[in-house]
């Protein structure tokens, strides 16, 4: 789809290209920038549209803020694909494609980046990006600096990939992330303070992975965390103070391999209202100090 195909479309805000057969997004296919209307002109246009009264088309346009590329055959995205909308794009849907990294580069681009030792990502530095959907791809790891300079990103959906490793440096300057979906991946190991860089995180979903152990202070010091889903893993042990000084209200440990619920397991969870141990192998229950 040439850039010119939509570059002159007046007040376009959203582009939905989902459920097609797009195979890659090359540099020449970069999403076009659409000039933004002035604040006063935008208000006037919206009022006119709401009242169904006649309104001339504005001389300048709203900027594109929502692009849906879900359910295609996209396996590579050029690092410049979203350069023209980096200051306006708010929602990107790349779900149900065949990306194997975040995001995958084309072979030629990857070779060039390797030679120059200066790799870039198509999603880095998107200043207005609020929601990024990359569920149901073939991503195997979250590598260092995959998510860089995304100052207002609040939802990241990586469910249904093949992620087995999450680098501690994968996220840098992503201060507003609130909802993180890592459901149904292959993550087997978590570390202390794994998500410490997320001061605003409210929900983490790690359901359906291969986690065997929750180490001490793994989810500690997360002041905004309200919901933590760890069901459908292989968790056998939970370290003391694993959830200390967090604000967790709902904790799901359903369908794991816990054999006992031990003292100290839930220490520091002063806001906990619901905890689910259904479907484990618990045969021994000690006094819970936070009960």
Secondary structure, DSSP 8 states (H G I E B T S, - for coil): --THHHHT-TT--EEE--SS---EE-GGG---------HHHHHHHHHHHHTT------SS-----EEE--SS---EE-TTTTGGGTTT--EEE--SS---STT---HHHHHHHHHHT----TTTT-TT--EEE--SS---EE-TTSEES-TT--EEE-TTS---EE-TTSEES-TT--EEE--SS------TTTTTT-TT--EEE-TTS---EE-TTSS-S-TT--EEE-TTS---EE-TTTTTT---SEEE--SS---EE-TTTTTT-TT--EEE-TTS---EE---TT-
